[in-house]
């Protein structure tokens, strides 16, 4: 962990630090299911004078990645998903899921965006359910702003203690992370079977 922290702090101090955090945030919301705090906290600690700019760039990278994930879910459903549902005779089950997502999707997206659940679940799932794009963006912006600006505020107020807490509880956080992932998968399977 110390090696990653040192690398992130060096990147944070470099001229390409903001671009690096933007790309890392985009990747975290599209293809890399890692808790982003391990990357962001060292960046914030190394650049406390630019803490709000880093939180903004992180949020923007994540939102661009969220749009990419939404597009993947939406277009994959249109090209492969409909065919697969018809093949499995599951169109009615999917319509029921879509109805639930229409009713509660905003808060589902917000919850997934705040808690340490891979954001791809929300982005691709929203595209699959053809959730309204503007509502999706509002929910994603709210969730990720709470998460990233909240983390920036914690670093501003408590500094190095935030990094120490993350290091100390990293193993527990990973266990909770994978349990939450398993719970989301199980809930999705149960929803489809009902």
N, C-alpha and C positions, 0 to 999 in steps of 0.2 A: 504494500500500500504506500509506503514511503516513496518508492520510486515513481509511482503514478502522481502522487502529490507534488513531488519535486518537479516533474515534467510539466504538470499543469501550471505550477507557479512560474516556471520559466517561460512557458507559452503566454501566460497572462501578461508578463512584463514585455513581451516582444511586440513588434508592430503588427504582426499578423494574429495577435491574440483574439481580437474581436471576431475576425473572420473564422478563426479556429473554433470559437465557442458557438458561432452561428452554424457551422457545418456539423459540429458534434451534436448540437440540439436538434438539427434536422434529422441526423442519423438516428438519434435516440427515439424520435417519434415515428420513424418509418421502419428501420430494419434492425436496430440494435437495442434489445430489451434489457437495458442496464439502468440501475438507479442513477440518475443524472447528478445527484448531489455530490458524488465522489469526484466529479469533474468540476462542478460549479463552485463548490466551497473554496478550493485552493485558488481559483480564479478571482473570487471575491476578496479573499484574504490578501492576495497580492496587489489588488487594485481598489482599495477602499475608496479612493477619491473618484473612481468611475463605477461605483457599485450599482447605481441605478441604470447606467448605460449598459452594463453587462447583463442585468436582469431584462432589460428591454430587448437587447440583441438575442438573448436566449429565448425569450418568448416569441419573437418574430421567426427565428429559425424553427422552433417547434410548430408554430402555426402553418408555415409553409410545408413542413413535413406532414402535418395533419391533413392539409389539402391533398397532398400526394396520396396518403393512405386512404382518404375518402374516395379519390378517383379510382384507386385500385379496386376497392370494394364495389363501387358503383359499376365500373366497366366489366369487372370480372363476373359480376352477377348477370349483367346483360349478355355477356358472351358465353359463359359456362354455367352460371348458377341456375338460370331458368331450365336449361336442358337437364341438369342434374336433379332438380326438384321434380320435374316431370318423370324422369327415369325412376326415381325413388317413390313416386306417388306421394310427395310430401308438400305439395303446393298449399294445401289448406293449413298445414302446420306452420309453414313460413308466413302465411297471411296473418295468422294469429300472433306470431312473434312480431311481425311488422306493426300490427295494431298496438301491442304492448309498448313497442319502442316509440311509436308515435305519441302515446300518452305520457310516457315517463322518460323518453330519450334524453331530454335536456339534462335532467338530474343524474341520469346514468352516465352521460358524458362528463358532467362536472365531477362526479364522484371518482370515476376512473382517472380523470386528469389530475386530481389532487392527491389521491392515494397512490402508494407504490405498486400499481398494477400497470403492466405494459400498455402504453397509450395506443398501441396498434389495435388493441381490442376495441377501443372506442372509435378510432378513425375508420378502420376497415368495416367494422360492424355498422357504423352510421351510413357508409356508402352502400353496403349490402341492403340495408333496410330502406334505402332511398330517403333517408331523413332529410328534411329541408336544409339546404346548404347554409342559408343565413343563420338559422337557429343553431346548426352545428358549429359554425364559426363563433357565434356568441358564447355558446357553452364552453368551447375549447379555449377561447380567450379568457373567460372568467376563471376557469379551472387553472390554467397554466399561469395566469397572472397571480392568483392567490399563492400558488406553489413557489414560483420563482421570486416574486417580489417579497413574499413572506420569508423565504430563505435569505434574501439580501438583507432584510430588516434584522433577522436573527444574527447574521454575521456582523452587521453594523453595531448591534447592541452588545453582543457577547463575544465577538471575535474568535480567537483561537479555541475557545471552549466548544464552539459548534463543531469544529473539525475533530476535536478529541472525542466528543460524544458520538459522532458518526463512525470514527475508527473503532471505538469501544463496543459499539452495538452493531457492527457490520455483519457479523455472523447471524445474529438474531434477526436482523433486517432481511437477510437473504432467505431465511427460513420462512418468515412471515410473507415475503414476496412470493415465494413458490407456492405456499399454501393458498394465498389469495388467487393466484393464477389457476390452481387446481379447482378452487371454488367457483371461479367464473366459468371454466370449462364445464364443470358438473352442472351448474345452474342452466347453462345454455343447452346441454344435452337433455336435461329434465324438461325444459320448456318446449323443446322440439318433440319430445315423446308424448307430451300431454295433449 
